[in-house]
């Protein structure tokens, strides 16, 4: 029976060849997500499929981006290296920059973003989306700004019509802060629901 693991993609990669392999794996997943879930993502498959290698490498070299990889291991070993596993999903977390820390009174919020989440269709229905969101919350809880007066929060946006994702996030503690967020991209306008997870409310 297949088992699944969630791994933080090492950054920087061990070497350039490994970086190229990471990039190729993520590119394939990303393009499948855009082509298969057109109503869930704002980015378009047609806009990214022809992008050069540097476009994909730049995503991995972004020092504020963290990639959590959902991988399937069909063997009995749980000690396989990440590239030996079958990648079946991902979530991208974007860390805040110091310039984006918002100060309100005596507190300030270090705003992290869960910017993309995807799971291959053939492994859906097994609670893996829940695991990826929980892994995101756990990662931010461990790596959020710990300086005095700063509290990490996680923001995410769900395109209107993606009710399953919206419901999942709310069950896991996200709450709506903007029900009709207007997003402009590539000359198109979209409506989304913006949500927030407040780590200060965690026990």
HURACOR-V162940 format. One line per field, one symbol per residue. psi: psi as a letter, one per 40 degrees, with the letter a starting at -180 (. if undefined). A space follows every 10 residues. Layout:
psi=???
This chain:
psi=hiiiihihhh hiididdddd dddddddddd ddddddgded idiiddddde iidddddddd eheehhhhhh ihheieheei ideeihheii ihhhiiidee hhhhbeiihh hihhehhihi deeieeeddd dddddddddd ddeiheiheh hiihiihhhh egdddddddd deeiiheheg hhhhhfeihi hihhihhhed ei.
